[in-house]
Amino acid sequence: MTSHLIFLTGGSRGMGLAMARQLLHPDHELICLSRNQNEALAEAAAAASAPLQQWSVDLGAPAEAAVQLGDWLRQQPSGRFAQATLINNAGAMPAIAPLSSLTSAELSPALRVGFEAPMLLTAAFLGATEHWPAERKVLNISSGLGRRPMASQAAYCAAKAGLDHFTRCVALEESLKPHGAKLCSLAPGVIDTDMQIQLRNADPAAFPDLQRFADLKSHDQLASPEQAARQVLAWLERADFGEQPVADIRQP
């Protein structure tokens, strides 16, 4: 028997992988949902005697992933876990360019991974665990770009803004229930990941904010994935988690 069930999307690389490594524990049942499995993570889990499943799923086809998650949860005894948590971490950024120059084939995957998948997975998670006695939480990994506009970032900004607002709505719904879940959409700050490399390598003519991201790197203002993961997971454990449905790791 494990005390804490945790679903984590995008756990095969970047901050997601750092979170997955830090979540490995004999009392945790960690289930990572990513396109690819990470063998080093599997080896670390075995060494720690930490239960781990890695589901190979395409979050660009989120309906299938949500059905899989819901079906698995409904097969579990309602009293098996003391806590159940969903961390929607996966995101995708299309080509950095004005919306007018992007195609549907470029935009749709980013919106599905960044917005549709978290909403469908949250619906499946909450629906399947509605009557569980476990403490339930949903942590959505947002971004400051969901709260301020930026040229050539329409899809990413819109996905994160949608993530924030659906979290607000569902938090209201859950607050009306006698045993509702706690939700938070959390901006984790600026992190030294592949996404930052993508931003710094954008076409300056198409991305007027490029220098800002170059300066963050040159001035050593990017958190490492490991540092960011520690901060995010600490926020998840706060006693007041969910009191602010939309939050920023840089606030007190």
Backbone hydrogen bonds, N-H to C=O, Kabsch-Sander energy under -0.5 kcal/mol:
donor,donor_aa,acceptor,acceptor_aa,energy
3,S,27,D,-1.0
4,H,27,D,-1.8
5,L,83,Q,-2.6
6,I,29,E,-2.8
7,F,85,T,-2.8
8,L,31,I,-2.5
9,T,87,I,-2.2
10,G,33,L,-2.4
13,R,10,G,-0.6
16,G,13,R,-0.8
17,L,13,R,-1.3
18,A,14,G,-1.9
19,M,15,M,-2.7
20,A,16,G,-2.5
21,R,17,L,-2.5
22,Q,18,A,-1.9
23,L,19,M,-1.6
24,L,20,A,-0.8
24,L,21,R,-0.7
28,H,25,H,-2.1
29,E,4,H,-3.1
30,L,28,H,-0.8
30,L,51,P,-1.8
31,I,6,I,-2.9
31,I,29,E,-0.5
32,C,30,L,-0.5
32,C,53,Q,-2.9
33,L,8,L,-2.8
34,S,32,C,-0.6
34,S,55,W,-2.0
39,E,37,Q,-0.6
42,A,38,N,-1.8
43,E,39,E,-2.2
44,A,40,A,-2.2
45,A,41,L,-2.3
46,A,42,A,-2.1
47,A,43,E,-2.2
48,A,44,A,-1.6
49,S,46,A,-1.0
50,A,45,A,-2.8
53,Q,30,L,-2.5
55,W,32,C,-3.0
55,W,53,Q,-0.5
56,S,54,Q,-0.6
57,V,34,S,-2.2
57,V,55,W,-1.1
59,L,57,V,-0.8
61,A,58,D,-2.1
64,E,61,A,-1.0
65,A,61,A,-1.0
66,A,62,P,-2.6
67,V,63,A,-2.1
68,Q,64,E,-2.2
69,L,65,A,-2.3
70,G,66,A,-2.7
71,D,67,V,-2.8
72,W,68,Q,-2.2
73,L,69,L,-2.3
74,R,70,G,-2.1
75,Q,71,D,-0.7
75,Q,72,W,-0.9
76,Q,73,L,-1.7
80,R,77,P,-1.9
82,A,3,S,-1.1
83,Q,3,S,-1.8
84,A,135,E,-2.7
85,T,5,L,-2.8
86,L,137,K,-2.2
87,I,7,F,-2.9
88,N,86,L,-0.6
88,N,139,L,-2.2
89,N,87,I,-1.2
97,A,95,A,-1.2
97,A,152,S,-0.5
101,S,98,P,-1.9
102,L,99,L,-1.5
106,E,103,T,-0.7
107,L,103,T,-2.2
108,S,104,S,-2.8
110,A,106,E,-0.7
111,L,107,L,-2.0
112,R,108,S,-2.4
113,V,109,P,-2.7
114,G,110,A,-2.4
115,F,111,L,-1.8
116,E,111,L,-2.1
117,A,112,R,-3.3
119,M,115,F,-1.8
120,L,116,E,-2.7
121,L,117,A,-2.9
122,T,118,P,-2.3
123,A,119,M,-2.3
124,A,120,L,-2.3
125,F,121,L,-2.7
126,L,122,T,-2.8
127,G,123,A,-2.3
128,A,124,A,-2.2
129,T,125,F,-1.4
130,E,126,L,-0.5
130,E,127,G,-0.6
132,W,129,T,-2.3
135,E,82,A,-2.4
137,K,84,A,-2.1
138,V,182,K,-2.4
139,L,86,L,-2.9
140,N,138,V,-0.6
140,N,184,C,-2.9
141,I,88,N,-2.8
141,I,139,L,-0.5
142,S,140,N,-0.9
142,S,186,L,-2.5
146,G,143,S,-1.8
147,R,144,G,-1.8
148,R,144,G,-0.5
153,Q,150,M,-1.3
157,C,153,Q,-2.9
158,A,154,A,-2.5
159,A,155,A,-2.5
160,K,156,Y,-2.2
161,A,157,C,-2.4
162,G,158,A,-2.5
163,L,159,A,-2.0
164,D,160,K,-2.3
165,H,161,A,-2.2
166,F,162,G,-2.7
167,T,163,L,-1.6
168,R,164,D,-1.9
169,C,165,H,-2.2
170,V,166,F,-2.6
171,A,167,T,-2.4
172,L,168,R,-1.7
173,E,169,C,-1.9
174,E,170,V,-2.9
175,S,171,A,-1.8
176,L,172,L,-0.7
176,L,173,E,-1.1
177,K,174,E,-1.4
180,G,177,K,-1.1
182,K,136,R,-2.2
184,C,138,V,-2.0
185,S,245,P,-3.2
186,L,140,N,-2.8
186,L,184,C,-0.7
187,A,247,A,-2.2
192,D,223,A,-3.0
193,T,191,I,-1.8
196,Q,193,T,-0.6
197,I,193,T,-1.3
198,Q,194,D,-2.3
199,L,195,M,-2.0
200,R,196,Q,-2.5
201,N,197,I,-1.7
202,A,199,L,-1.2
206,A,203,D,-1.3
207,F,203,D,-1.5
210,L,207,F,-1.8
212,R,209,D,-0.7
213,F,209,D,-1.2
213,F,210,L,-0.6
214,A,210,L,-2.1
215,D,211,Q,-2.6
216,L,212,R,-1.6
217,K,213,F,-1.5
218,S,214,A,-2.5
219,H,215,D,-2.4
220,D,217,K,-1.4
221,Q,216,L,-3.1
223,A,190,V,-2.6
228,A,224,S,-2.7
229,A,225,P,-2.4
230,R,226,E,-2.0
231,Q,227,Q,-2.0
232,V,228,A,-2.6
233,L,229,A,-2.6
234,A,230,R,-1.9
235,W,231,Q,-2.0
236,L,232,V,-1.9
237,E,233,L,-1.1
238,R,235,W,-1.4
241,F,238,R,-1.6
243,E,240,D,-2.3
247,A,185,S,-2.5
249,I,187,A,-3.1
251,Q,248,D,-2.1
